[in-house]
Amino acid sequence: MSGEGVSFLGEPLPFSEYIELPNWRHRHVGIEAYREFWRRSVENHEDFWASVAREIEWF
């Protein structure tokens, strides 16, 4: 897919190619799961973000 004129926040990006990751459009969370994530992040943000950090693949 050509990305001629690609910009971010109104600024042109230094490349002209748009890269779409495989299956990216299918990676979504339903509204109920989103609300649960949000609730956990607000009620106990330290535990929530600690669990998110554990999911990151550090290299």
N, C-alpha and C positions, 0 to 999 in steps of 0.2 A: 504494500500500500504506500503510495507516495505521500510524503508529508511536506510537500512544498509549502513554504510559508508557515511552518510550525512555530507557535509562540507559547509562552507561559507567562501569565500575569501581564500580558500586553507587550512583553519583550521577545524579540525574535531569538530563537535558539540557534546555537552554532552548528546545527546539522539540518539536513533536509529530509532525512528518512524517519518515518514513524514505525516503531517496532511494536507489534502486538504479541504479547506472550500467549502461548498455547493455553487454551481453556480459560483464559482470564475472565471472559464474560460469564462463565459458569461458576466463578468463585464469589459466592455471595452468602449473606447470612439473613435468615428470615427476621421479621420484625420482632418476634417474641425472643429470639436468641439475642438480638441486638439490645433489647430492653433489659434482659438479664445481665448482659455484659455491663451495660451502663449502670444498673442498680449496684452491682458488685463494685464497680470502680468508684462510685460515690460513697457507698457505705463503708468500705474498707479498702481505701486506695492503696495502702502499702502492700497488703496481701495480694490484691488484684494485680498490681504491676510487678510484684515479685513472681507471680505465676506466669505472666506474659514474658518476662525476661528468661524464665527457664525454658520457654518454648523456642527461643531464638537459637539458631544453629551458629554458635560461635566458631570461628576458624582461626 
